[in-house]
Amino acid sequence: MLRGVFVPHVTPFDEREEIDEPALRELVNHFIKAGLNGLVSLGSNGEFPYLGFGEKLKVVETVLDESKSRVPVVAGATENSTRETLRLGRALLDLGADALLIGPPYYFKPSPEELFTHYSTLAEKLDGELLIYNVPKFTGINIPIEVIERLTNEHSNVVGIKDSSGSMGRITELIRRLGNRFTVLAGTADVMYPSWVIGAQGAVVAVANVVPELCAELWRAFEEGNHRKARELQLRVNLINEVVVKRYNQISAIKSAMEMRGLKAGRPKLPSLPLDEGALRDIESVLREVGVF
């Protein structure tokens, strides 16, 4: 069972919008040294919708090679058709990914029965563990809990969910219905600590790109039962999350904040644009307030 805080890491690009492999390797080591529990490649913050099939394989192959099994690596395999999801999922598992994170098809909005059929087909035909990615912010789809429960009852390799709904009520209901047989990971930083108190097993959060050490420290404090420290860290992480993840273009803001901290995150891929000077000053001010400079 996956536990702890995982970073859905960015994909660094050079000036030609090609994958900057040396920078990606540096980031892998940085996140592991910061104490995070695992890596998620090709998540939303990895800009997966902008990457071709070969680029996606290169990202995961590089991360697996550099991580050297020090932490679990979960690979995103979200595509808009079941067939293409299978093609990508098989290739990522063949590379050695520990599990796949799969969001719903998001162009033609599927019905609950179509969602079940999509995930059920993947579970039957992919020889690996699958985590559902519920991210209504980007897909416009809030996967019904009934669909998730049915999938877990029928497929033993549907092992968990990254729930980015931001709803503590939904997370609580997932835990109530599915219990210890299913891994629930918070997908938004503002519900990390509250979700763990109610029984979630960890988190996959964008802000871990910017302050991995704070996120890792927050998890350790919770695991050690130091709730006073955990609450204090949650408040600090929340402030960064409100500005860097919620206020601006998420990808551009995260990469800018990482660059401010001396990390080679690179530029976002077009059509995303770098932030203006006002936004950059805003982000720098928050990082100083939280004390990471």
Buried (B, 14 or more C-beta within 10 A) or exposed (E): EBBBBBBBBBBBBBEEBEBBBEBBBBBBEBBBEBBBBBBBBBBBBBBBEBBEEEBBBBBBBBBBEBBEEEBBBBBBBBBBEBEBBBBBBBBBBEBBBBBBBBBBBBEEEBEEEBBBBBBBBBBEEBEBBBBBBBBBBBBEBBBBBEBBBBBBEEBEBBBBBBBBBBBBEBBBEBBEEBEEEBBBBBBBBBBBBBBBEBBBBBBBBBBBBBBBBBBBBBBBBBEEEEEEBBBEBBEBBBBBBBBBBBBBBBBBBBBBBBBBBEBBBBBBBEEBEBBEEEBBEBBBEBBEEBEBE
